Amino acid sequence: MNELLAALATGFTAFTATNLDDIVILLLFFSQVNAAFRRRHIVAGQYLGFGALVLASLPGFFGSMLFPRPWIGLLGLVPIAIGMSRMLGQVEEQMESKETAQPSEQPWFDSVLSPQSYSVAAITFANGGDNVGIYVPLFANCTWESLAAILSVFFSLVGVWCYSAFQLTRLPAVAETLTRYGNQLVPFVLIGLGILILVDSHTLENRGLATLTLAISGLILLMLLRNDGRTSVIKSEQKEVS
């Protein structure tokens, strides 16, 4: 009984310590909710991303690590790419096209498979370098019983985190601020988050990984600029036709 209580307390402490920053990200997500980006997409993506973090950490329970932390830090490119895309307005355009193509009501299971959920999951996973670094040694010291208790606490608190962030966005002061500045703030937060992940994971200290990071970042930027240019041309042609 004492071991179970200790495992529950450990799970609560570990989750809280490694996911305080997720509240800010969730606040921004919930402030972006519209007809195409629903609350269920955020919750599903959060669970998918956190589940992937747990899976990446489980090798610690079996006595080995899946990836070195500097390589995990390359996932910081994911929020950077999404942030640059939002800054160029591509995400908003895709949301508008999907809003007209998709019905307003979808089964909950469909939301798990949606691109919106995958975007949230990718950012959640990319922001989990610290989670993996803490969960791997934590799981390595667990028994099957204590591991089950810790994981039950983890996945319960994911729901609590989502609910808390959603309720915070309903506060007048918070809602007004996020509504006014949220769209402009999100790209910079995502790009800053990606840079923080790269730095915190010591990815840029490795010359090879630093070179790879710069190359991928440049390629992503070129692709986004190229797509943005194509979109501008298509819009101008449509205006001329109309």
Helices and strands as residue ranges (DSSP letters): H 2-31, H 39-57, G 58-60, H 69-72, G 73-76, H 77-87, H 90-101, H 108-112, H 115-126, H 129-140, H 144-169, H 172-200, G 203-205, H 207-241
